[in-house]
Each structure stands twice: as C-alpha cells, then as structure tokens.
Amino acid sequence: MSTPQGTSLPTTTDAVTVAAERLSTAAATSTPCAPVRDLIGADDVAAAYAVQERIVTARIAAGASVVGRKIGLTSPAVQQQLGVDQPDFGVLFDDMRCQGSTPIPLSLLLQPKVEAEIAFVLADDLVDGPLDDAQVRAAVDYAVAALEIVDSRIAVWDITFGDTVADNGSSGLFVLGADRRTLDSFDPVAAQMQMLIDDTEVSTGTGAACLGDPLRALAWLARTAREFGQPLLAGQVILSGALGPMAAIDSAGTVRADITGLGSVTATFTQE
C-alpha cells in the first residue's frame, strides 16, 4: 500500500507490528486493549493506515474477503472532537455483513454502537479518470439504507484519530436494507433519518450531516483509496458515514432506522 502525499512515514516497522498484534489479540480474545497511540502516535496518518493494512492482510490470509469500505469521521463535530480535519476509512469483510432477519448475538461484539447511514453499491470501478463528483455519481449502481454497528477493540473507546484508523476504522458489523434506489430517484443529501431502539428515538439527522453530502464522502474515499493503491471496485458496498449521532447498544433490543426515500433497515441484538 503506497503512502498518500502529505503524510509522514510510519514511525518504525516494529511499532506498526506491535500495534497490529495488540489489536488483533484484542479481537481474537474478545478483550479490549490499551490504545495504540503510545506506539504509533495519535495523528500519524501513514503509521495508522500501515497498522490497518497489516490487520487487513492477515484477515485476507485467514480466508476473509473484502466486500467494500466504510467511511468514518464525516461529522465536523466528531472531527473537531478528535482534532482532525479529514474523514477516515476502514475495510468491510464478508463476515461483517448481517441480515436484518437474523438476530445478532452481542457476544460477537465488545462495546458496540450503532449509526444509520446511506450505503452505495458500485456498478463501475473507480480506478481511472478524475474521480470527480460526476464520475463518482455515475459509478453508483444503487443506494440502500444501512446500519453500521461500530465497535472498538480499544477499552472504553479511548481513541484518537490514530487509534481508530489502526483499528480498521472502529468497524464491527453492518446491515443493509431491502429497498434499493438509483440516484435518478433518490437524492442522498436531502434524506431525513430517524433511528430508534425498541421504539425509542435515539438519533435523527440528514444527508447533509455526512460531510455535506454522502456523495461527497464517496468521492473523497474514491480518491483516497486510489492514492493508497486500493481503488474502489464494481460490486463493493460503501458505507458513506453517519447521518446522525451514534447510539450505544448496551442490551438486547431492536434497532430500526428510517431514511426518507430508502425505507427502513433493522437489526435485532440478542443476549445469551
């Protein structure tokens, strides 16, 4: 994976290796770990993505398949909280996708939170060309309502930008809704979102809350992914970023998000 312009080189190979091992052990043992910023720094972009790449490479070697990407830190408020001026991304694997009709055991997760998003499924590769707004929009096959179940291998979500990037963007699981809409019939920036847990409203938001427009977030990712040497490809699922605040999942229950123009998406969590 190449280093994008404007980022520094990883601190040391040893630090990247130790950070990746710390996070991988936390995932394998279901035991949250200490942050990794003591090893790679809080805001070293290149080092953080180098850790993520090591973890991704190991997952692929173990048999996992990449099915898409997730975009995080699309909210200006969250960026300000972490002291950054850019989104981040993580990798989606095949075993992260859940069906809305199948209950999700909380034992699969460490400290989950959920957020409602618009997902884009690509019809075309985003490898060549300017990757401007028009090209990116034309590459979308359809949009669908989504729930991203974010998680952190780092204890009590004590994260900086470097920690969350290294931890694959604090990724967990995701669920896609059943209703598909082309961009000819659906305008992402105009979408209104309401998310409920067991019929109690826990979050609201709009398409504009996602970097000003979810398609702008997708265009950012297309360009960034190409810089990293891992461009977006046809068929991939792209979770474009939260439309409103995330909510913690502390116990069994059902989460439903309603997004105007895209219908609903549901996830039910169970406690053994």
N, C-alpha and C positions, 0 to 999 in steps of 0.2 A: 504494500500500500504506500503510495507516494505521499509526501508531505505538502499540503497546500501552501501557496505563497502567503507570507505574512505570519507564519507560525514558527516557533523555535523547535529545535531538535529535541527528542526525548532526553531526559536527564542522563540516565545510563541504562544500558540493556539490563543490568542486574535489577535496578529499581522497577523497571517495567515488568520483568519476570516475577519478582516477588509480589508486586501488586496484583498481577493476574492470578497468581496462586492463592493469594489471600481471598479474593472474591470468588474464585472457583470452589475453594474449600467451603466457604460460607454457603454457597448454593448447594453443594453436594451433601452437606451435613445439616442443612436447614437451621444453621446457627448464625445469626447476624454477626458481622465482624466490625473491627475498627475502621475508620475512614482510611483511604489510601493516599491522602494528600501529604502525609508525612514522607511518602516515598517519591511521589511524582509532582508534588506541588498542587496548589489549589486552582491554578489557572493556566497551566502549561497545556495548551490545546493538543499539540503534537504528541506529548507523552501520554495524555489521557486516551487519545484515539489509538495509540500504539498498544495500550493495555487492552482496550476493547477488541482490537484486531486479534490479539493473541487468544482471547477467550473465544471469539467467533471461530477462529481457525481450529481450535480444539473441539468445539461443538460440531463443526462440519466433519472433522476427522472421526468423531464418535458416531456419525451417521445422521446428524440433523441436516435439514435442507433449508436454505434461505428462501423465504416467500415474499419478502418485502422489507420495508423500513418504517420506522416511527420517527416523527419529528417531535422534539420537546422544547421547552422554554420558549414558546411562541408568544407568551403573555408578557407585555412590557413590565408589569408589576413583578412577575416572578424573575425576570431578567435583572431587574433592579435589586431584588432581594438577594440574588446570588452574585451581584456585581459584575454582570456580563452584558455584552451588547449584541449577542447573536443567539440564535437557536442552537440546538444540538440534535444529533440523531443516534438511533440505535438500530439494530438488525432484528427483523422478525423471522422466527423459525417456524417450521411446520407444526411443531408440537406446542406452540404457543396459541394456536387458533382453537377456540372453543365454540361449540354450537349453543345457540340460545336455548335449545330444548334440553340440553344436558346439564344437570347440576354440577357446579364446580366445588370440589372439596377445599375448604380453607386450608387444609393440611398441605396443599400444593404450594402455598404462598407463605411468606414470612411476615410481612407487615403491609398488606395490600391497601391501595387506594384506587378509586375508580374515577374516570373522567369520560365525558361524552365528546365525540369527535365526528368529523366527516372523513370517511376513508375514500380514497381514489384507487381504482384498479386500472392499470395502464393497458392500452391497446398497442402501443408502439414503444420501442426502445428510445431512451433519451441519452444517446451516445454522441451524435454528431450535431452540428449546427449551432446556432447562437444560444439555444435553450432559453429563449425569451418567453414572455408571457403567452404569446400566440402559439408558439410551438408546444409549450407545455400543456396548454389548454387542449390543443388538438390531439395530444397523445393520450388523453384520458378516455378510457372506454366507458366507464360509468362511475357514479358516486353512490355511496351507501352509508347509512347511519352506523356508527360503531361505538363500542365501549372499549376503552383501554384500561386494563387492570394493571396499574403500575405497581412496582414493588421495589424494594431496596435490600440489597444484601448487607448494607451498612446499618449498624444499630441505630435505632430511634431516628432514622432519616437525617443523621448528622452529616449533611452533604454540602460540598461546594461544587462549582462547575466541573472541576477535575474529577471529583468523586463520581458524580452521576454519569459523566461521559464514559469513564473507565468501566463502570458497572452497566454497560450496554444501554445507557440512557434510562436507567432505573426501569427497565422493561419487565413485564410479567407475562400477562396473557391478553388476548383480545377476542372480541365477539363482533361479528358483522350482522347487520340487519338483513331482512329478506328482500326489501324493496330497492330496486336498482333504478337510478335515474341518469340519463345522459345530461350533459351540460347544456344541451339545447332546451331542456325542460326544467332545469334546476340551476339556480344561481347561488353558489355557496356563500357568498358574502352576505346575502340577505336572510340566511337561515336564522331561525329562532330556536333555542334549545331549552328544554326543561328536563331535569333529571330528578328522579325520585327513588328513595329506598323505602320499600314497604309502604308506598303511597304517601310518604312524607317528602315534600320538596327539599332537596339538599343542594341544588345548583341550578342556575339559569345563565344564559349567555347568548351570544350571537356569532355569526360567521366573522364579523369584523373583529371579534376579540382574538382571533387566531392570526396574528401578525398583520392585521388589517384586512386580510382576505386569505382563506385557506389555499387558494390557488397561488398566491404569492409565496406561501410557505412551501408548496410543492416545487415552485420554480427555484427557490433557494436550495432546496435539497437536491434537485436535479443538477445544478451547477456544482454544488459542494461534493456530491457523490462522484461526479466525473473527475474533479480535482484529486480526489482520493484514489482514483483508479478503479472504482467500483460503481460504474454508472447504473442508473435505474433501467430496468428491462421490462419488456412487454409481459403482462400477466402478473406483475408484482402488485402487492397491496401496500398502499402508502397511508399510514395514519397521520393526518396532517396537523394535529395539535388540538389541545383542549379548547372548547368553546366557552367554558366557564370554569369555576373553581372545582378542584377535585374533592372527593369525599372519602373518608376512611371507611373501610369495611371491618368492623370490629366483631361482628357476629353473623350468624346465618340470616339470610334475608334475600330479597329480590330487588335488583336494581333495574329501572327502566328509564331510558332516555327517549324523549320525543323530539324530533327535529323536523321543523316545517319543510315540506317538500320531499322528505325522505322517510317519513313514518317513524316507527319505533324500533328499538333494539333492547333486548332483555338479557340479563344474566342472573341466575339464582345460585347463591352460595350456601353450602351445607356444612354443618359442624358434626364431626364424628363423635 
